[in-house]
């Protein structure tokens, strides 16, 4: 079974090629917390033991055996961190997909508003409306939560959620653009310092990217 190592920890080698060397998994293992007694015993396949018994057992091990056990624990911690990292990224994408699916189903358009139509604050209902249409009704049950819940629902109107999704997608596109820009920037600095000085002196974002991309393509053809 292949192990998710997270890819290179520091992938840039001066020419923007992804290389071997330290992976993100290695980096996380190096910076993981010092293994505790319980982790060490589990990694060694042992059960609980008293502090005295543990120290006696630990003292009998060679350095090589100790390093092997603590390294195993550190990589287990790194694997757990990578798994949590992957799950968080997957969960975020799944949640965004749910929002897109809900918006595509055709909910009531327009701005939503929340109205509490109870007279004494103890009975009746809260209505969420849009352009004169009732979107939802909340019949009072938990007094301190009903109105905040209704306000949150109203704030998550289709118009607002569409705007939020557009912002998220724009940010993702900007991050991608900046990564490409950074790669081209370092490529020109490393591969063609004279061109770098010339391009920077004429700096205009779109023109710079076009010139840098052409220069990199030309370098690849020469190789």
The 8 nearest C-alpha neighbors of each residue, nearest first, counted from 0:
[[1, 2, 3, 4, 78, 82, 5, 75],
 [0, 2, 3, 4, 5, 78, 6, 24],
 [3, 1, 4, 0, 78, 5, 24, 81],
 [2, 4, 5, 1, 81, 78, 24, 6],
 [3, 5, 24, 6, 2, 22, 23, 25],
 [6, 4, 23, 3, 24, 22, 7, 81],
 [7, 5, 22, 4, 23, 8, 24, 3],
 [8, 6, 22, 10, 9, 23, 21, 19],
 [9, 7, 23, 22, 21, 10, 6, 26],
 [8, 10, 7, 11, 21, 22, 23, 12],
 [11, 9, 7, 17, 8, 18, 12, 16],
 [10, 12, 15, 13, 9, 16, 17, 14],
 [11, 13, 14, 15, 10, 16, 18, 17],
 [14, 12, 11, 15, 189, 186, 185, 16],
 [13, 15, 12, 16, 186, 189, 11, 190],
 [16, 14, 11, 13, 12, 182, 17, 186],
 [15, 17, 14, 18, 12, 11, 10, 13],
 [18, 16, 10, 11, 15, 19, 7, 12],
 [17, 19, 10, 16, 20, 7, 12, 11],
 [20, 18, 7, 21, 17, 22, 10, 6],
 [19, 21, 22, 18, 7, 8, 9, 10],
 [20, 22, 8, 25, 7, 19, 23, 26],
 [23, 21, 7, 8, 25, 24, 6, 4],
 [22, 24, 8, 26, 5, 25, 7, 6],
 [23, 25, 4, 27, 22, 26, 77, 5],
 [26, 24, 28, 22, 23, 27, 21, 29],
 [25, 27, 23, 29, 24, 28, 22, 30],
 [26, 28, 77, 24, 30, 29, 25, 31],
 [27, 29, 73, 77, 25, 74, 31, 26],
 [28, 30, 26, 27, 31, 25, 73, 74],
 [31, 29, 27, 28, 26, 32, 73, 25],
 [32, 30, 28, 29, 27, 73, 33, 76],
 [33, 31, 34, 30, 73, 76, 28, 35],
 [32, 34, 35, 31, 73, 69, 30, 72],
 [35, 33, 38, 32, 69, 39, 72, 36],
 [34, 36, 38, 37, 39, 33, 32, 40],
 [35, 37, 39, 38, 40, 34, 53, 41],
 [36, 38, 40, 39, 35, 41, 47, 34],
 [39, 37, 41, 35, 36, 40, 34, 42],
 [40, 38, 42, 36, 41, 37, 43, 35],
 [41, 39, 45, 43, 37, 42, 38, 36],
 [42, 40, 44, 38, 43, 39, 45, 37],
 [41, 43, 39, 44, 40, 38, 68, 72],
 [44, 42, 40, 41, 45, 39, 68, 38],
 [43, 45, 41, 42, 40, 46, 39, 38],
 [46, 44, 40, 43, 41, 47, 42, 48],
 [45, 47, 40, 48, 44, 41, 37, 43],
 [46, 48, 45, 49, 40, 37, 41, 53],
 [49, 47, 52, 53, 46, 50, 51, 45],
 [48, 50, 52, 51, 53, 47, 54, 55],
 [49, 51, 53, 52, 54, 48, 55, 36],
 [52, 50, 54, 49, 53, 55, 48, 56],
 [51, 53, 55, 49, 50, 54, 48, 56],
 [54, 52, 50, 56, 55, 51, 57, 49],
 [55, 53, 57, 51, 56, 52, 58, 50],
 [54, 56, 52, 58, 53, 57, 51, 59],
 [55, 57, 53, 59, 54, 58, 52, 60],
 [58, 56, 54, 59, 60, 55, 53, 65],
 [59, 57, 55, 56, 60, 54, 61, 53],
 [58, 60, 56, 57, 55, 61, 54, 62],
 [61, 59, 57, 58, 64, 65, 62, 56],
 [60, 62, 64, 63, 65, 59, 58, 57],
 [63, 61, 65, 64, 66, 60, 67, 58],
 [62, 64, 66, 61, 65, 67, 60, 68],
 [63, 65, 67, 61, 62, 66, 60, 68],
 [66, 64, 62, 68, 67, 63, 69, 61],
 [65, 67, 63, 69, 68, 64, 70, 62],
 [66, 68, 64, 70, 65, 69, 63, 71],
 [69, 67, 71, 65, 70, 66, 42, 64],
 [68, 70, 72, 66, 71, 67, 73, 65],
 [71, 69, 73, 67, 72, 68, 66, 74],
 [70, 72, 68, 74, 69, 73, 67, 75],
 [73, 71, 75, 69, 70, 74, 76, 68],
 [74, 72, 28, 70, 76, 75, 71, 31],
 [75, 73, 77, 28, 76, 71, 72, 78],
 [74, 76, 72, 78, 73, 77, 71, 79],
 [75, 77, 73, 79, 74, 78, 80, 72],
 [76, 78, 74, 28, 80, 27, 79, 75],
 [79, 77, 75, 81, 76, 80, 74, 82],
 [78, 80, 82, 76, 77, 81, 83, 75],
 [81, 79, 77, 83, 82, 78, 84, 76],
 [82, 80, 84, 78, 83, 79, 85, 77],
 [81, 83, 79, 85, 84, 80, 78, 86],
 [84, 82, 86, 80, 81, 85, 87, 79],
 [85, 83, 81, 87, 82, 86, 80, 88],
 [84, 86, 82, 88, 87, 83, 81, 89],
 [85, 87, 89, 83, 88, 84, 90, 82],
 [88, 86, 90, 84, 85, 89, 83, 91],
 [87, 89, 85, 91, 86, 90, 84, 92],
 [90, 88, 86, 92, 91, 87, 85, 93],
 [91, 89, 93, 87, 92, 88, 86, 94],
 [90, 92, 94, 88, 93, 89, 87, 95],
 [91, 93, 95, 89, 94, 90, 96, 88],
 [94, 92, 96, 90, 91, 95, 89, 97],
 [95, 93, 97, 91, 96, 92, 90, 98],
 [94, 96, 98, 92, 97, 93, 91, 99],
 [95, 97, 93, 99, 94, 98, 100, 92],
 [98, 96, 94, 100, 95, 99, 101, 93],
 [97, 99, 101, 95, 96, 100, 102, 94],
 [100, 98, 96, 102, 97, 101, 103, 95],
 [99, 101, 97, 103, 98, 102, 96, 104],
 [102, 100, 98, 104, 103, 99, 97, 105],
 [103, 101, 99, 104, 100, 105, 98, 157],
 [102, 104, 100, 105, 101, 99, 106, 98],
 [105, 103, 101, 102, 106, 100, 99, 107],
 [104, 106, 103, 102, 107, 101, 108, 157],
 [107, 105, 108, 104, 102, 157, 101, 103],
 [106, 108, 105, 109, 134, 129, 157, 132],
 [109, 107, 106, 157, 158, 110, 129, 156],
 [108, 110, 129, 158, 111, 130, 107, 157],
 [109, 111, 129, 156, 158, 112, 108, 130],
 [112, 110, 129, 153, 128, 156, 109, 127],
 [113, 111, 128, 153, 127, 129, 114, 110],
 [112, 114, 127, 126, 150, 153, 149, 128],
 [115, 113, 126, 125, 116, 127, 112, 128],
 [114, 116, 125, 117, 126, 124, 113, 146],
 [117, 115, 125, 114, 124, 118, 123, 126],
 [118, 116, 123, 120, 115, 122, 119, 124],
 [119, 117, 120, 116, 122, 121, 123, 115],
 [118, 120, 121, 117, 122, 123, 116, 115],
 [121, 119, 117, 118, 122, 123, 115, 142],
 [122, 120, 119, 117, 123, 139, 142, 118],
 [123, 121, 117, 120, 139, 124, 119, 118],
 [122, 124, 117, 138, 139, 116, 121, 125],
 [125, 123, 138, 137, 139, 117, 116, 126],
 [124, 126, 115, 137, 114, 136, 116, 138],
 [127, 125, 136, 114, 113, 135, 128, 115],
 [126, 128, 113, 135, 134, 112, 133, 114],
 [127, 129, 133, 134, 132, 112, 111, 131],
 [128, 130, 111, 132, 131, 110, 109, 112],
 [131, 129, 132, 128, 109, 110, 111, 108],
 [130, 132, 129, 128, 133, 134, 111, 127],
 [133, 131, 129, 128, 130, 134, 107, 127],
 [132, 134, 128, 135, 127, 129, 131, 126],
 [133, 135, 128, 127, 132, 129, 107, 136],
 [136, 134, 127, 133, 126, 137, 128, 125],
 [137, 135, 126, 125, 127, 138, 124, 134],
 [136, 138, 125, 124, 139, 126, 135, 145],
 [139, 137, 124, 123, 125, 136, 140, 122],
 [138, 140, 124, 137, 145, 141, 122, 142],
 [139, 141, 142, 138, 145, 144, 137, 122],
 [142, 140, 144, 143, 145, 139, 146, 138],
 [141, 143, 144, 145, 140, 139, 121, 146],
 [144, 142, 141, 145, 146, 147, 140, 148],
 [145, 143, 147, 142, 141, 146, 148, 140],
 [146, 144, 148, 147, 142, 141, 143, 149],
 [145, 147, 149, 148, 144, 150, 143, 125],
 [148, 146, 150, 144, 149, 145, 151, 143],
 [149, 147, 151, 145, 146, 150, 144, 152],
 [148, 150, 146, 152, 151, 147, 145, 153],
 [151, 149, 153, 147, 152, 148, 113, 154],
 [150, 152, 154, 148, 149, 153, 147, 155],
 [151, 153, 149, 155, 154, 150, 148, 156],
 [152, 154, 111, 150, 155, 151, 112, 156],
 [153, 155, 151, 152, 156, 150, 111, 159],
 [156, 154, 152, 153, 160, 159, 151, 157],
 [155, 157, 159, 158, 154, 153, 111, 160],
 [158, 156, 160, 159, 161, 108, 102, 155],
 [157, 159, 161, 156, 160, 109, 162, 110],
 [158, 160, 162, 156, 161, 157, 155, 163],
 [161, 159, 163, 157, 162, 158, 155, 164],
 [160, 162, 164, 158, 159, 163, 157, 165],
 [161, 163, 165, 159, 160, 164, 166, 158],
 [162, 164, 160, 166, 165, 161, 159, 167],
 [165, 163, 167, 161, 166, 162, 160, 168],
 [164, 166, 162, 168, 163, 167, 169, 161],
 [165, 167, 163, 169, 164, 168, 170, 162],
 [168, 166, 164, 170, 169, 165, 171, 163],
 [167, 169, 171, 165, 170, 166, 164, 172],
 [170, 168, 166, 172, 171, 167, 165, 173],
 [169, 171, 173, 167, 168, 172, 166, 174],
 [172, 170, 168, 174, 173, 169, 167, 175],
 [171, 173, 169, 175, 170, 174, 176, 168],
 [174, 172, 176, 170, 175, 171, 177, 169],
 [175, 173, 171, 177, 176, 172, 170, 178],
 [174, 176, 172, 178, 173, 177, 171, 179],
 [177, 175, 173, 179, 174, 178, 180, 172],
 [176, 178, 180, 174, 179, 175, 181, 173],
 [179, 177, 181, 175, 180, 176, 174, 182],
 [178, 180, 182, 176, 177, 181, 183, 175],
 [179, 181, 177, 183, 178, 182, 184, 176],
 [180, 182, 184, 178, 179, 183, 177, 185],
 [183, 181, 179, 185, 184, 180, 186, 178],
 [182, 184, 186, 180, 181, 185, 211, 187],
 [185, 183, 181, 182, 186, 187, 180, 188],
 [186, 184, 188, 182, 187, 183, 189, 181],
 [185, 187, 183, 189, 184, 188, 190, 14],
 [186, 188, 191, 190, 185, 189, 184, 195],
 [189, 187, 192, 185, 186, 195, 191, 190],
 [190, 188, 186, 187, 191, 185, 13, 192],
 [191, 189, 187, 186, 188, 192, 14, 185],
 [190, 192, 187, 194, 193, 188, 189, 195],
 [193, 191, 195, 188, 194, 187, 196, 189],
 [194, 192, 195, 196, 191, 197, 188, 198],
 [193, 195, 197, 191, 192, 196, 198, 187],
 [194, 196, 192, 198, 193, 197, 187, 188],
 [197, 195, 199, 193, 194, 198, 200, 192],
 [196, 198, 194, 200, 195, 199, 193, 201],
 [197, 199, 195, 201, 200, 196, 202, 194],
 [200, 198, 202, 196, 201, 197, 195, 207],
 [199, 201, 197, 198, 202, 196, 195, 203],
 [202, 200, 198, 199, 203, 197, 207, 196],
 [203, 201, 199, 200, 198, 207, 204, 206],
 [202, 204, 206, 207, 205, 201, 199, 208],
 [203, 205, 207, 206, 208, 202, 209, 180],
 [206, 204, 208, 207, 203, 209, 210, 202],
 [205, 207, 209, 203, 208, 204, 210, 202],
 [208, 206, 204, 210, 205, 209, 203, 211],
 [209, 207, 211, 205, 206, 210, 212, 204],
 [208, 210, 206, 212, 207, 211, 213, 205],
 [211, 209, 213, 207, 212, 208, 214, 206],
 [210, 212, 214, 208, 213, 209, 207, 183],
 [213, 211, 215, 209, 214, 210, 208, 216],
 [214, 212, 216, 210, 211, 215, 217, 209],
 [215, 213, 211, 217, 212, 216, 210, 218],
 [214, 216, 218, 212, 217, 213, 211, 219],
 [217, 215, 213, 219, 218, 214, 212, 220],
 [216, 218, 214, 220, 215, 219, 213, 221],
 [219, 217, 215, 221, 216, 220, 214, 222],
 [218, 220, 216, 222, 221, 217, 215, 214],
 [219, 221, 217, 222, 218, 216, 215, 214],
 [222, 220, 218, 219, 217, 216, 215, 214],
 [221, 219, 220, 218, 217, 216, 215, 190]]
